[in-house]
Amino acid sequence: MNEDEIRSVIERYLHAYNTFDIDGMISVIHPDIIFKNVSGEVVTATATGAHEFKKLADQSKNLFSARQQTIVKFRTTDDRAFIEVNYEGTLSSDLPNGMEAGETLRLKGRSELIFRDGRIYRMTDYS
């Protein structure tokens, strides 16, 4: 895949993510996806395979009434992409850390993605 094709897949994924379109997210991931979310130095979520990823995506969409990831940096090397994002999400329910429904969570994060067969095969999100 060239850089434009990789960016297109990532943008389709983020559009689906931002609009809570789980089927749209699934359409651009590899059936054997390996996903990991890392917050600080702690792995907070993992999924192996599209079925597990879909379950995780369904669970997480219920935490927010609105969410937006925006790419601020993008680069590729071979079949890999590295992006930095600004994230903003409005909570739809209270969290154990004391944040309450209606509050806005703002983070800066980065993701490393590996592609196979024109789809996202590995995705590791860091925040």
C-alpha positions, -999 to 999 in steps of 0.1 A, spaced: 0 0 0 12 35 -7 9 64 17 -23 78 2 -40 44 4 -29 39 40 -41 74 49 -75 68 32 -80 36 53 -71 54 85 -94 84 77 -123 59 69 -117 42 103 -116 75 122 -147 88 105 -165 56 115 -151 58 150 -162 95 154 -197 87 142 -201 55 163 -203 34 131 -190 1 144 -197 -17 111 -177 10 93 -148 5 117 -150 -33 112 -150 -28 74 -114 -15 74 -98 -38 99 -83 -72 91 -103 -102 104 -72 -112 125 -67 -77 140 -45 -74 171 -56 -43 191 -41 -29 222 -48 3 241 -21 17 264 -27 45 289 5 57 306 24 24 308 -7 2 315 -25 -19 289 -61 -10 294 -78 -30 266 -69 -57 241 -87 -75 214 -76 -103 190 -97 -109 159 -126 -88 145 -152 -104 167 -134 -94 199 -127 -60 185 -163 -55 177 -173 -64 212 -148 -39 226 -160 -12 202 -196 -18 212 -188 -15 249 -167 16 245 -192 35 224 -216 35 253 -192 56 274 -195 87 252 -224 108 238 -199 124 213 -163 118 204 -138 131 179 -103 120 170 -84 143 147 -50 135 131 -24 161 139 7 142 126 9 114 101 38 94 86 43 60 70 71 35 66 64 5 43 32 -11 57 32 9 89 16 42 99 23 64 128 -3 90 137 -7 116 165 -42 126 174 -62 150 195 -91 133 212 -122 148 227 -151 129 241 -182 139 260 -190 113 287 -225 97 287 -221 82 322 -200 87 353 -166 71 355 -149 54 385 -122 81 384 -147 108 394 -155 122 360 -192 127 355 -216 124 326 -216 155 305 -179 163 312 -155 164 283 -124 143 282 -95 157 262 -63 137 254 -34 137 231 -25 103 218 -7 84 192 -13 52 173 9 27 155 -8 7 128 4 -22 106 -15 -31 74 -21 -64 58 -43 -71 27 -53 -34 25 -67 -34 61 -55 -25 96 -39 -56 110 -23 -43 142 -33 -12 160 -18 0 192 -32 32 208 -12 52 233 -25 80 255 
